[in-house]
Amino acid sequence: MEVWFEGLTCWAPMSRGKKRLLDNVTGRFVPGELTAIMGPSGAGKTTLLNAVSGYRRSGVRGKIVGGSGRTFCYIAQEDISDPLLTPAELMEFASRLKLPANYTPKQRAIVVENLISSLGLDDCVNTMIQRLSGGEQKRLSIALELINNPPVLFLDEPTRYINHHKKTLITTLPLKVTLACYYLRSGLDTVSAGLLLRLLSRLSKDGRTIVVTIHQPSASVFDLFDRVYLLAMGKCVYQGGSGKHLLKYLEVNGFICPIHHNPADYVIELTEDKNNVNILCEAAKNGETSWFIGSEDDKGKGANSETNSKRRESNVEDSILDHKSCESFWIQFSTIFFRIFLKERRNKTGLKLQICHHLCCTLALGIMFFKKADDGTSFIAHLKVCMAIPIFQAYTMQMVPMLYYPFEVKLLKKEHFNKWYGLFPYYLAYTAAKAPVMLALNLLDSIIVYNLVGLPWEVDRFLLFCFTGLMVGFVADGLGHTIGSLFSPTNSCAIGPFTFAPFVGLANYGYDFMKTIHPLMDILIHMSYVRTGIVANILVLYGLDRNKLSCPDNIDHCLYKDPKEILYYLNLERFNIPLITLHLLINLCLFR
């Protein structure tokens, strides 16, 4: 399938149209050939690939003609995969999501086995992805996208990779979790890069349109490309055949590549000079560069190549009709759910850290307020119990997704763009897969605190106490995912406390003068979901017709031994459990 673009211009984000990353470039990528987008750093290679593939849409102007988004497949420079899965498992999940729903397990297995064999992944098929080499991860990324045989394949810097899993430092403290990841950028060695490019060249000969960005390939790797699209300073300075065609074009314009010099190195050095770029751009505008440059025989070969490409394109089109992505909601939901659940089950270190964190913090809260919930002389302790529990639940549940969800967003963006699944089944499956851990941790918190602080064992009171903690946790988790989906882990660590502080400030305001608070301030403080959780705890602990609290015999008068006096003093008689639940549900829907 041929892809061509005309007058493509792209502006840098937030530059208000002042800084052009691409300046009115035109070109085409044809099927059956491996095309390289080359140029020095900052030339606009990745920007062009993102714009043509549709991966980037903001700030892009021009005409792009090709297949629909379903026929495009984009493989980013950064290898984003679930590190706790194996290639065999990930290929199985991808086959369920990308192949038609009427495919049997045996048919899917045949497709997976053929791809694993053809891409040389047999030796690492059962190895955790986090233990694969850079070349193996690249080949796995290609294999995953070839499952439904897309006719157009875009790859950004396939000979380079970014490793997320080399160094990870995790520090846990009470009420605080800090995660620092060191990303290492590296490149494949010459042999591995050559093997990968030969694989792509072989795949292109089956009729696919394969386009890669590459910075400065070796001479042997450069010879593997059928066509070259050369960029410099956001402008196209050459598009045509590699090898002698490129050298002839440079010679016509007064630039002679030294003998025994790598042409790829020479053109990169050449385009670093602005004057040279202007000369080549003028030559391109005057028609001195075309897709086929050379002798009449070369043009004839080019014409034959175009004819063959059209025939191959037709074959790929036919195969695509048989390899549409799966659109069954249930298959998408069940596959994503099982994948996330499997990943969570294997993340034993993270689960142990969460359990230890919750155990330590809830035991500390229980010991601090041991048996205070039934002491009629300790009204302040009552309030502290009701305040400490929601604040702990909110902060803990908010911080965790802020730190790990940015990686999930990258994975989601890649897979959704390549038409693996829809957003709605992903959202439901992700929520359902995460819910059991949250339920278990909140139940653990509730049982420990409820016992240690001395609340009466009444089934309805205990269930409402657990429900309140769970609702506050889900709301905080939703807020954490909101922040984690918008910011990087580093920025989330700053935005999270900045966002959480107003909720806590409003939650702790005015308990000693509740009856005299201004109505507008009263509305404002109840916009905090943490405040709602505190009010819910007070209603659960001291409402529901609770009996009077115990008082020592040596004290004549316990001012707040009657729970109704507590609710009256705090001006909470106007609230009830259904109203508070509705308020938490509104916050839950808003954030999630």
JOSULZI-V514969 format. One record per residue. N is the residue number from 1. RES is the residue in one letter. PSI is psi in whole degrees, -180 to 180 (NA if undefined). D_FIRST is the distance of its C-alpha to the first C-alpha in Angstrom with 1 decimal. Layout:
n=N res=RES psi=PSI d_first=D_FIRST
n=N res=RES psi=PSI d_first=D_FIRST
This chain:
n=1 res=M psi=122 d_first=0.0
n=2 res=E psi=140 d_first=3.8
n=3 res=V psi=126 d_first=6.6
n=4 res=W psi=155 d_first=10.0
n=5 res=F psi=153 d_first=13.5
n=6 res=E psi=133 d_first=16.9
n=7 res=G psi=39 d_first=20.4
n=8 res=L psi=122 d_first=19.6
n=9 res=T psi=139 d_first=23.0
n=10 res=C psi=132 d_first=24.1
n=11 res=W psi=150 d_first=27.7
n=12 res=A psi=145 d_first=29.5
n=13 res=P psi=143 d_first=30.7
n=14 res=M psi=14 d_first=34.3
n=15 res=S psi=-4 d_first=34.5
n=16 res=R psi=41 d_first=34.8
n=17 res=G psi=12 d_first=32.4
n=18 res=K psi=-39 d_first=34.4
n=19 res=K psi=117 d_first=32.4
n=20 res=R psi=123 d_first=28.9
n=21 res=L psi=-34 d_first=26.6
n=22 res=L psi=137 d_first=24.0
n=23 res=D psi=89 d_first=25.3
n=24 res=N psi=56 d_first=23.2
n=25 res=V psi=150 d_first=20.3
n=26 res=T psi=146 d_first=17.4
n=27 res=G psi=-179 d_first=14.5
n=28 res=R psi=151 d_first=10.8
n=29 res=F psi=127 d_first=8.6
n=30 res=V psi=153 d_first=6.8
n=31 res=P psi=157 d_first=5.4
n=32 res=G psi=6 d_first=8.7
n=33 res=E psi=152 d_first=10.7
n=34 res=L psi=118 d_first=12.8
n=35 res=T psi=137 d_first=13.4
n=36 res=A psi=130 d_first=16.7
n=37 res=I psi=115 d_first=17.9
n=38 res=M psi=165 d_first=21.6
n=39 res=G psi=164 d_first=24.8
n=40 res=P psi=172 d_first=28.3
n=41 res=S psi=135 d_first=29.1
n=42 res=G psi=9 d_first=28.7
n=43 res=A psi=-21 d_first=26.3
n=44 res=G psi=21 d_first=23.7
n=45 res=K psi=-55 d_first=21.1
n=46 res=T psi=-37 d_first=21.0
n=47 res=T psi=-43 d_first=21.4
n=48 res=L psi=-44 d_first=18.3
n=49 res=L psi=-43 d_first=16.2
n=50 res=N psi=-39 d_first=17.9
n=51 res=A psi=-45 d_first=17.4
n=52 res=V psi=-38 d_first=13.7
n=53 res=S psi=-16 d_first=13.2
n=54 res=G psi=2 d_first=15.9
n=55 res=Y psi=-29 d_first=18.3
n=56 res=R psi=133 d_first=20.7
n=57 res=R psi=-27 d_first=21.4
n=58 res=S psi=137 d_first=25.1
n=59 res=G psi=17 d_first=25.9
n=60 res=V psi=131 d_first=22.5
n=61 res=R psi=144 d_first=22.3
n=62 res=G psi=-177 d_first=19.8
n=63 res=K psi=127 d_first=16.7
n=64 res=I psi=126 d_first=13.3
n=65 res=V psi=132 d_first=10.4
n=66 res=G psi=-157 d_first=7.2
n=67 res=G psi=-180 d_first=7.1
n=68 res=S psi=170 d_first=10.6
n=69 res=G psi=-26 d_first=12.6
n=70 res=R psi=-27 d_first=12.5
n=71 res=T psi=-13 d_first=8.9
n=72 res=F psi=145 d_first=9.9
n=73 res=C psi=130 d_first=12.5
n=74 res=Y psi=127 d_first=15.1
n=75 res=I psi=112 d_first=17.8
n=76 res=A psi=166 d_first=20.7
n=77 res=Q psi=-36 d_first=23.2
n=78 res=E psi=119 d_first=25.9
n=79 res=D psi=104 d_first=25.8
n=80 res=I psi=109 d_first=26.8
n=81 res=S psi=163 d_first=27.9
n=82 res=D psi=113 d_first=31.1
n=83 res=P psi=-20 d_first=33.5
n=84 res=L psi=8 d_first=35.8
n=85 res=L psi=167 d_first=33.4
n=86 res=T psi=159 d_first=32.4
n=87 res=P psi=-38 d_first=28.9
n=88 res=A psi=-44 d_first=29.8
n=89 res=E psi=-44 d_first=30.7
n=90 res=L psi=-38 d_first=27.7
n=91 res=M psi=-37 d_first=25.3
n=92 res=E psi=-45 d_first=27.3
n=93 res=F psi=-43 d_first=27.1
n=94 res=A psi=-38 d_first=23.4
n=95 res=S psi=-36 d_first=23.0
n=96 res=R psi=-34 d_first=25.3
n=97 res=L psi=-30 d_first=23.4
n=98 res=K psi=-20 d_first=19.8
n=99 res=L psi=157 d_first=20.2
n=100 res=P psi=153 d_first=21.4
n=101 res=A psi=-22 d_first=25.1
n=102 res=N psi=2 d_first=26.0
n=103 res=Y psi=135 d_first=25.2
n=104 res=T psi=161 d_first=28.5
n=105 res=P psi=-36 d_first=29.6
n=106 res=K psi=-41 d_first=29.6
n=107 res=Q psi=-41 d_first=25.9
n=108 res=R psi=-40 d_first=25.0
n=109 res=A psi=-37 d_first=27.3
n=110 res=I psi=-44 d_first=25.6
n=111 res=V psi=-45 d_first=22.1
n=112 res=V psi=-46 d_first=23.9
n=113 res=E psi=-41 d_first=26.0
n=114 res=N psi=-42 d_first=23.2
n=115 res=L psi=-44 d_first=21.4
n=116 res=I psi=-41 d_first=24.8
n=117 res=S psi=-45 d_first=25.6
n=118 res=S psi=-26 d_first=22.4
n=119 res=L psi=7 d_first=22.6
n=120 res=G psi=40 d_first=26.3
n=121 res=L psi=13 d_first=27.6
n=122 res=D psi=-38 d_first=30.3
n=123 res=D psi=-19 d_first=33.2
n=124 res=C psi=19 d_first=32.5
n=125 res=V psi=-26 d_first=31.3
n=126 res=N psi=21 d_first=34.6
n=127 res=T psi=141 d_first=35.2
n=128 res=M psi=140 d_first=35.2
n=129 res=I psi=-33 d_first=32.2
n=130 res=Q psi=-13 d_first=34.6
n=131 res=R psi=4 d_first=35.9
n=132 res=L psi=154 d_first=32.7
n=133 res=S psi=171 d_first=32.1
n=134 res=G psi=-42 d_first=29.5
n=135 res=G psi=-39 d_first=27.4
n=136 res=E psi=-38 d_first=27.7
n=137 res=Q psi=-38 d_first=26.7
n=138 res=K psi=-45 d_first=23.6
n=139 res=R psi=-34 d_first=22.6
n=140 res=L psi=-42 d_first=23.6
n=141 res=S psi=-40 d_first=21.4
n=142 res=I psi=-43 d_first=18.3
n=143 res=A psi=-40 d_first=19.6
n=144 res=L psi=-37 d_first=20.1
n=145 res=E psi=-17 d_first=16.6
n=146 res=L psi=-1 d_first=15.2
n=147 res=I psi=-42 d_first=17.5
n=148 res=N psi=20 d_first=15.2
n=149 res=N psi=63 d_first=12.3
n=150 res=P psi=143 d_first=9.7
n=151 res=P psi=-19 d_first=6.1
n=152 res=V psi=126 d_first=6.7
n=153 res=L psi=121 d_first=10.3
n=154 res=F psi=132 d_first=12.7
n=155 res=L psi=129 d_first=16.2
n=156 res=D psi=114 d_first=19.3
n=157 res=E psi=62 d_first=21.9
n=158 res=P psi=-18 d_first=21.3
n=159 res=T psi=5 d_first=24.5
n=160 res=R psi=158 d_first=26.6
n=161 res=Y psi=158 d_first=27.7
n=162 res=I psi=125 d_first=30.2
n=163 res=N psi=123 d_first=32.7
n=164 res=H psi=-15 d_first=34.4
n=165 res=H psi=10 d_first=36.8
n=166 res=K psi=-50 d_first=38.9
n=167 res=K psi=127 d_first=41.8
n=168 res=T psi=125 d_first=42.7
n=169 res=L psi=121 d_first=46.1
n=170 res=I psi=125 d_first=47.3
n=171 res=T psi=128 d_first=50.7
n=172 res=T psi=131 d_first=52.3
n=173 res=L psi=162 d_first=55.3
n=174 res=P psi=129 d_first=57.0
n=175 res=L psi=17 d_first=55.0
n=176 res=K psi=135 d_first=52.5
n=177 res=V psi=129 d_first=49.4
n=178 res=T psi=130 d_first=47.8
n=179 res=L psi=125 d_first=44.6
n=180 res=A psi=124 d_first=43.5
n=181 res=C psi=136 d_first=40.3
n=182 res=Y psi=115 d_first=39.7
n=183 res=Y psi=127 d_first=36.1
n=184 res=L psi=122 d_first=35.7
n=185 res=R psi=130 d_first=32.9
n=186 res=S psi=176 d_first=32.4
n=187 res=G psi=156 d_first=30.1
n=188 res=L psi=150 d_first=29.3
n=189 res=D psi=169 d_first=31.5
n=190 res=T psi=-40 d_first=30.3
n=191 res=V psi=-48 d_first=30.1
n=192 res=S psi=-41 d_first=28.2
n=193 res=A psi=-41 d_first=25.8
n=194 res=G psi=-43 d_first=25.3
n=195 res=L psi=-41 d_first=24.8
n=196 res=L psi=-44 d_first=22.2
n=197 res=L psi=-34 d_first=20.2
n=198 res=R psi=-38 d_first=20.6
n=199 res=L psi=-46 d_first=19.3
n=200 res=L psi=-39 d_first=16.1
n=201 res=S psi=-42 d_first=15.9
n=202 res=R psi=-38 d_first=16.5
n=203 res=L psi=-35 d_first=13.8
n=204 res=S psi=-31 d_first=11.1
n=205 res=K psi=-13 d_first=12.5
n=206 res=D psi=6 d_first=11.6
n=207 res=G psi=6 d_first=7.9
n=208 res=R psi=152 d_first=7.0
n=209 res=T psi=111 d_first=6.3
n=210 res=I psi=124 d_first=10.0
n=211 res=V psi=130 d_first=12.1
n=212 res=V psi=148 d_first=15.8
n=213 res=T psi=139 d_first=18.9
n=214 res=I psi=142 d_first=21.9
n=215 res=H psi=-61 d_first=25.3
n=216 res=Q psi=81 d_first=27.2
n=217 res=P psi=158 d_first=26.0
n=218 res=S psi=169 d_first=28.5
n=219 res=A psi=-41 d_first=28.4
n=220 res=S psi=-38 d_first=27.3
n=221 res=V psi=-39 d_first=24.4
n=222 res=F psi=-35 d_first=23.4
n=223 res=D psi=-16 d_first=23.2
n=224 res=L psi=-17 d_first=20.5
n=225 res=F psi=139 d_first=17.9
n=226 res=D psi=-37 d_first=16.0
n=227 res=R psi=155 d_first=15.6
n=228 res=V psi=134 d_first=17.8
n=229 res=Y psi=110 d_first=17.7
n=230 res=L psi=125 d_first=21.4
n=231 res=L psi=148 d_first=23.0
n=232 res=A psi=127 d_first=26.7
n=233 res=M psi=37 d_first=28.6
n=234 res=G psi=7 d_first=25.6
n=235 res=K psi=151 d_first=24.7
n=236 res=C psi=123 d_first=22.2
n=237 res=V psi=-10 d_first=24.4
n=238 res=Y psi=141 d_first=22.0
n=239 res=Q psi=120 d_first=18.4
n=240 res=G psi=-164 d_first=18.1
n=241 res=G psi=157 d_first=18.8
n=242 res=S psi=-179 d_first=20.9
n=243 res=G psi=-126 d_first=24.4
n=244 res=K psi=-28 d_first=26.3
n=245 res=H psi=-45 d_first=23.9
n=246 res=L psi=-42 d_first=24.5
n=247 res=L psi=-38 d_first=28.2
n=248 res=K psi=-40 d_first=28.6
n=249 res=Y psi=-43 d_first=27.1
n=250 res=L psi=-39 d_first=29.6
n=251 res=E psi=-40 d_first=32.4
n=252 res=V psi=-33 d_first=31.9
n=253 res=N psi=14 d_first=32.5
n=254 res=G psi=14 d_first=35.5
n=255 res=F psi=115 d_first=34.3
n=256 res=I psi=121 d_first=35.0
n=257 res=C psi=129 d_first=33.9
n=258 res=P psi=149 d_first=37.0
n=259 res=I psi=145 d_first=37.1
n=260 res=H psi=22 d_first=36.3
n=261 res=H psi=137 d_first=34.7
n=262 res=N psi=118 d_first=31.3
n=263 res=P psi=-34 d_first=28.9
n=264 res=A psi=-42 d_first=27.2
n=265 res=D psi=-39 d_first=30.7
n=266 res=Y psi=-45 d_first=31.7
n=267 res=V psi=-31 d_first=28.9
n=268 res=I psi=-45 d_first=29.5
n=269 res=E psi=-37 d_first=33.2
n=270 res=L psi=-42 d_first=32.6
n=271 res=T psi=1 d_first=30.6
n=272 res=E psi=-21 d_first=33.3
n=273 res=D psi=128 d_first=35.5
n=274 res=K psi=-38 d_first=35.0
n=275 res=N psi=-42 d_first=36.3
n=276 res=N psi=-40 d_first=33.9
n=277 res=V psi=-42 d_first=31.0
n=278 res=N psi=-39 d_first=32.4
n=279 res=I psi=-46 d_first=32.7
n=280 res=L psi=-35 d_first=29.1
n=281 res=C psi=-42 d_first=27.9
n=282 res=E psi=-41 d_first=30.0
n=283 res=A psi=-40 d_first=28.6
n=284 res=A psi=-41 d_first=25.0
n=285 res=K psi=-32 d_first=26.2
n=286 res=N psi=5 d_first=28.0
n=287 res=G psi=14 d_first=24.9
n=288 res=E psi=-4 d_first=26.1
n=289 res=T psi=138 d_first=22.8
n=290 res=S psi=179 d_first=19.6
n=291 res=W psi=-32 d_first=16.4
n=292 res=F psi=118 d_first=18.5
n=293 res=I psi=126 d_first=22.2
n=294 res=G psi=-156 d_first=24.7
n=295 res=S psi=175 d_first=26.5
n=296 res=E psi=-34 d_first=25.8
n=297 res=D psi=-39 d_first=24.9
n=298 res=D psi=-40 d_first=22.3
n=299 res=K psi=-37 d_first=20.8
n=300 res=G psi=-40 d_first=20.9
n=301 res=K psi=-37 d_first=19.2
n=302 res=G psi=-41 d_first=16.5
n=303 res=A psi=-43 d_first=16.2
n=304 res=N psi=-37 d_first=16.2
n=305 res=S psi=-40 d_first=13.5
n=306 res=E psi=-40 d_first=11.3
n=307 res=T psi=-45 d_first=12.3
n=308 res=N psi=-37 d_first=11.8
n=309 res=S psi=-41 d_first=8.2
n=310 res=K psi=-41 d_first=7.7
n=311 res=R psi=-43 d_first=9.9
n=312 res=R psi=-38 d_first=8.4
n=313 res=E psi=-42 d_first=5.0
n=314 res=S psi=-41 d_first=7.8
n=315 res=N psi=-43 d_first=9.7
n=316 res=V psi=-40 d_first=7.7
n=317 res=E psi=-43 d_first=7.6
n=318 res=D psi=-40 d_first=11.3
n=319 res=S psi=-32 d_first=12.1
n=320 res=I psi=-33 d_first=11.0
n=321 res=L psi=-27 d_first=13.5
n=322 res=D psi=-5 d_first=16.0
n=323 res=H psi=48 d_first=15.5
n=324 res=K psi=152 d_first=16.0
n=325 res=S psi=150 d_first=18.1
n=326 res=C psi=131 d_first=21.8
n=327 res=E psi=16 d_first=23.4
n=328 res=S psi=121 d_first=26.9
n=329 res=F psi=-43 d_first=29.2
n=330 res=W psi=-41 d_first=31.8
n=331 res=I psi=-44 d_first=29.4
n=332 res=Q psi=-48 d_first=28.0
n=333 res=F psi=-50 d_first=31.6
n=334 res=S psi=-38 d_first=33.2
n=335 res=T psi=-46 d_first=30.6
n=336 res=I psi=-41 d_first=30.8
n=337 res=F psi=-47 d_first=34.6
n=338 res=F psi=-37 d_first=35.1
n=339 res=R psi=-46 d_first=33.0
n=340 res=I psi=-41 d_first=35.0
n=341 res=F psi=-41 d_first=38.2
n=342 res=L psi=-41 d_first=37.7
n=343 res=K psi=-42 d_first=37.0
n=344 res=E psi=-38 d_first=40.1
n=345 res=R psi=-33 d_first=42.2
n=346 res=R psi=-16 d_first=41.3
n=347 res=N psi=66 d_first=42.1
n=348 res=K psi=-35 d_first=45.8
n=349 res=T psi=-47 d_first=46.8
n=350 res=G psi=-40 d_first=45.5
n=351 res=L psi=-42 d_first=47.1
n=352 res=K psi=-40 d_first=50.4
n=353 res=L psi=-43 d_first=50.4
n=354 res=Q psi=-43 d_first=50.0
n=355 res=I psi=-45 d_first=52.8
n=356 res=C psi=-41 d_first=55.1
n=357 res=H psi=-49 d_first=54.5
n=358 res=H psi=-40 d_first=55.3
n=359 res=L psi=-49 d_first=58.3
n=360 res=C psi=-46 d_first=59.8
n=361 res=C psi=-43 d_first=59.4
n=362 res=T psi=-35 d_first=60.6
n=363 res=L psi=-39 d_first=63.5
n=364 res=A psi=-43 d_first=64.4
n=365 res=L psi=-44 d_first=64.4
n=366 res=G psi=-39 d_first=66.4
n=367 res=I psi=-39 d_first=69.0
n=368 res=M psi=-37 d_first=69.3
n=369 res=F psi=39 d_first=70.1
n=370 res=F psi=120 d_first=71.8
n=371 res=K psi=18 d_first=73.6
n=372 res=K psi=-22 d_first=73.5
n=373 res=A psi=-12 d_first=72.1
n=374 res=D psi=17 d_first=75.4
n=375 res=D psi=110 d_first=77.7
n=376 res=G psi=-11 d_first=79.3
n=377 res=T psi=-4 d_first=80.4
n=378 res=S psi=69 d_first=77.0
n=379 res=F psi=-40 d_first=75.2
n=380 res=I psi=-38 d_first=73.2
n=381 res=A psi=-36 d_first=72.0
n=382 res=H psi=-48 d_first=70.8
n=383 res=L psi=-42 d_first=68.6
n=384 res=K psi=-38 d_first=67.3
n=385 res=V psi=-48 d_first=66.3
n=386 res=C psi=-27 d_first=64.4
n=387 res=M psi=-39 d_first=62.7
n=388 res=A psi=-38 d_first=61.9
n=389 res=I psi=-52 d_first=59.9
n=390 res=P psi=-36 d_first=57.3
n=391 res=I psi=-43 d_first=56.9
n=392 res=F psi=-47 d_first=56.2
n=393 res=Q psi=-42 d_first=53.8
n=394 res=A psi=-47 d_first=51.9
n=395 res=Y psi=-43 d_first=51.7
n=396 res=T psi=-48 d_first=50.7
n=397 res=M psi=-25 d_first=48.0
n=398 res=Q psi=-36 d_first=46.6
n=399 res=M psi=-38 d_first=46.4
n=400 res=V psi=-54 d_first=44.5
n=401 res=P psi=-25 d_first=41.2
n=402 res=M psi=-29 d_first=41.3
n=403 res=L psi=-35 d_first=41.1
n=404 res=Y psi=-18 d_first=38.5
n=405 res=Y psi=-27 d_first=36.2
n=406 res=P psi=-36 d_first=34.4
n=407 res=F psi=-40 d_first=32.7
n=408 res=E psi=-36 d_first=31.8
n=409 res=V psi=-42 d_first=30.3
n=410 res=K psi=-43 d_first=27.9
n=411 res=L psi=-43 d_first=26.9
n=412 res=L psi=-45 d_first=26.6
n=413 res=K psi=-42 d_first=24.4
n=414 res=K psi=-49 d_first=22.0
n=415 res=E psi=-37 d_first=21.9
n=416 res=H psi=-38 d_first=21.9
n=417 res=F psi=-37 d_first=19.0
n=418 res=N psi=15 d_first=16.9
n=419 res=K psi=38 d_first=18.1
n=420 res=W psi=-42 d_first=20.7
n=421 res=Y psi=170 d_first=23.4
n=422 res=G psi=166 d_first=25.0
n=423 res=L psi=-37 d_first=27.7
n=424 res=F psi=-49 d_first=30.5
n=425 res=P psi=-35 d_first=30.5
n=426 res=Y psi=-46 d_first=30.2
n=427 res=Y psi=-47 d_first=33.2
n=428 res=L psi=-42 d_first=35.3
n=429 res=A psi=-41 d_first=34.6
n=430 res=Y psi=-45 d_first=35.3
n=431 res=T psi=-44 d_first=38.5
n=432 res=A psi=-36 d_first=39.7
n=433 res=A psi=-31 d_first=39.1
n=434 res=K psi=-22 d_first=41.0
n=435 res=A psi=-42 d_first=43.9
n=436 res=P psi=-42 d_first=45.9
n=437 res=V psi=-43 d_first=46.5
n=438 res=M psi=-42 d_first=47.5
n=439 res=L psi=-46 d_first=49.8
n=440 res=A psi=-44 d_first=51.4
n=441 res=L psi=-41 d_first=52.0
n=442 res=N psi=-37 d_first=53.5
n=443 res=L psi=-40 d_first=55.6
n=444 res=L psi=-46 d_first=56.9
n=445 res=D psi=-47 d_first=57.8
n=446 res=S psi=-43 d_first=59.5
n=447 res=I psi=-45 d_first=61.6
n=448 res=I psi=-51 d_first=62.9
n=449 res=V psi=-42 d_first=63.7
n=450 res=Y psi=-40 d_first=65.2
n=451 res=N psi=-47 d_first=67.6
n=452 res=L psi=-35 d_first=68.7
n=453 res=V psi=-8 d_first=69.4
n=454 res=G psi=34 d_first=71.7
n=455 res=L psi=149 d_first=70.2
n=456 res=P psi=141 d_first=71.7
n=457 res=W psi=91 d_first=70.0
n=458 res=E psi=131 d_first=69.1
n=459 res=V psi=-49 d_first=66.1
n=460 res=D psi=-39 d_first=64.9
n=461 res=R psi=-42 d_first=65.5
n=462 res=F psi=-42 d_first=63.7
n=463 res=L psi=-40 d_first=60.6
n=464 res=L psi=-35 d_first=60.5
n=465 res=F psi=-45 d_first=60.8
n=466 res=C psi=-42 d_first=57.8
n=467 res=F psi=-40 d_first=55.8
n=468 res=T psi=-47 d_first=56.6
n=469 res=G psi=-40 d_first=55.5
n=470 res=L psi=-42 d_first=52.3
n=471 res=M psi=-44 d_first=51.4
n=472 res=V psi=-41 d_first=52.1
n=473 res=G psi=-42 d_first=50.0
n=474 res=F psi=-40 d_first=47.0
n=475 res=V psi=-47 d_first=47.3
n=476 res=A psi=-39 d_first=47.5
n=477 res=D psi=-40 d_first=44.6
n=478 res=G psi=-42 d_first=42.6
n=479 res=L psi=-40 d_first=43.7
n=480 res=G psi=-40 d_first=42.8
n=481 res=H psi=-35 d_first=39.2
n=482 res=T psi=-47 d_first=39.0
n=483 res=I psi=-43 d_first=40.1
n=484 res=G psi=-29 d_first=38.0
n=485 res=S psi=-16 d_first=34.8
n=486 res=L psi=-25 d_first=35.5
n=487 res=F psi=163 d_first=37.0
n=488 res=S psi=166 d_first=36.9
n=489 res=P psi=-37 d_first=39.6
n=490 res=T psi=-48 d_first=41.7
n=491 res=N psi=-32 d_first=41.6
n=492 res=S psi=-36 d_first=42.2
n=493 res=C psi=-26 d_first=45.4
n=494 res=A psi=-42 d_first=46.7
n=495 res=I psi=-35 d_first=45.3
n=496 res=G psi=-59 d_first=46.5
n=497 res=P psi=-36 d_first=50.3
n=498 res=F psi=-37 d_first=50.1
n=499 res=T psi=-37 d_first=48.8
n=500 res=F psi=-31 d_first=51.1
n=501 res=A psi=-46 d_first=54.3
n=502 res=P psi=-36 d_first=54.7
n=503 res=F psi=-42 d_first=54.4
n=504 res=V psi=-42 d_first=57.1
n=505 res=G psi=-46 d_first=59.3
n=506 res=L psi=-30 d_first=59.3
n=507 res=A psi=-29 d_first=59.8
n=508 res=N psi=6 d_first=63.0
n=509 res=Y psi=134 d_first=64.6
n=510 res=G psi=26 d_first=67.9
n=511 res=Y psi=-23 d_first=69.1
n=512 res=D psi=-2 d_first=72.7
n=513 res=F psi=46 d_first=72.8
n=514 res=M psi=-35 d_first=70.4
n=515 res=K psi=-13 d_first=72.8
n=516 res=T psi=8 d_first=73.0
n=517 res=I psi=139 d_first=69.3
n=518 res=H psi=142 d_first=68.1
n=519 res=P psi=-38 d_first=66.0
n=520 res=L psi=-40 d_first=63.0
n=521 res=M psi=-33 d_first=63.2
n=522 res=D psi=-39 d_first=63.4
n=523 res=I psi=-42 d_first=60.2
n=524 res=L psi=-46 d_first=58.5
n=525 res=I psi=-27 d_first=59.6
n=526 res=H psi=4 d_first=58.3
n=527 res=M psi=-11 d_first=54.8
n=528 res=S psi=123 d_first=54.7
n=529 res=Y psi=-26 d_first=53.4
n=530 res=V psi=-41 d_first=55.5
n=531 res=R psi=-41 d_first=58.6
n=532 res=T psi=-40 d_first=57.6
n=533 res=G psi=-38 d_first=57.5
n=534 res=I psi=-45 d_first=60.9
n=535 res=V psi=-41 d_first=62.4
n=536 res=A psi=-41 d_first=61.0
n=537 res=N psi=-40 d_first=62.7
n=538 res=I psi=-43 d_first=66.0
n=539 res=L psi=-38 d_first=65.9
n=540 res=V psi=-41 d_first=65.1
n=541 res=L psi=-35 d_first=67.7
n=542 res=Y psi=4 d_first=70.5
n=543 res=G psi=-154 d_first=69.8
n=544 res=L psi=37 d_first=69.8
n=545 res=D psi=47 d_first=73.6
n=546 res=R psi=146 d_first=74.0
n=547 res=N psi=164 d_first=77.5
n=548 res=K psi=149 d_first=79.4
n=549 res=L psi=160 d_first=78.7
n=550 res=S psi=148 d_first=81.2
n=551 res=C psi=144 d_first=83.7
n=552 res=P psi=151 d_first=86.2
n=553 res=D psi=-26 d_first=89.8
n=554 res=N psi=-1 d_first=91.2
n=555 res=I psi=124 d_first=89.2
n=556 res=D psi=-37 d_first=90.9
n=557 res=H psi=121 d_first=88.0
n=558 res=C psi=112 d_first=84.2
n=559 res=L psi=-37 d_first=82.6
n=560 res=Y psi=41 d_first=79.3
n=561 res=K psi=-20 d_first=80.1
n=562 res=D psi=117 d_first=79.1
n=563 res=P psi=-29 d_first=75.3
n=564 res=K psi=-31 d_first=75.8
n=565 res=E psi=-37 d_first=77.4
n=566 res=I psi=-47 d_first=74.3
n=567 res=L psi=-36 d_first=72.0
n=568 res=Y psi=-45 d_first=74.5
n=569 res=Y psi=-37 d_first=74.8
n=570 res=L psi=2 d_first=71.1
n=571 res=N psi=42 d_first=70.7
n=572 res=L psi=11 d_first=68.3
n=573 res=E psi=-23 d_first=70.2
n=574 res=R psi=-12 d_first=67.8
n=575 res=F psi=157 d_first=64.8
n=576 res=N psi=168 d_first=64.0
n=577 res=I psi=-46 d_first=61.5
n=578 res=P psi=-39 d_first=59.3
n=579 res=L psi=-43 d_first=59.1
n=580 res=I psi=-40 d_first=58.1
n=581 res=T psi=-41 d_first=55.5
n=582 res=L psi=-41 d_first=54.0
n=583 res=H psi=-43 d_first=53.8
n=584 res=L psi=-36 d_first=52.1
n=585 res=L psi=-38 d_first=49.6
n=586 res=I psi=-45 d_first=48.7
n=587 res=N psi=-39 d_first=48.1
n=588 res=L psi=-47 d_first=46.1
n=589 res=C psi=-38 d_first=43.8
n=590 res=L psi=-49 d_first=43.6
n=591 res=F psi=-42 d_first=42.5
n=592 res=R psi=NA d_first=40.4
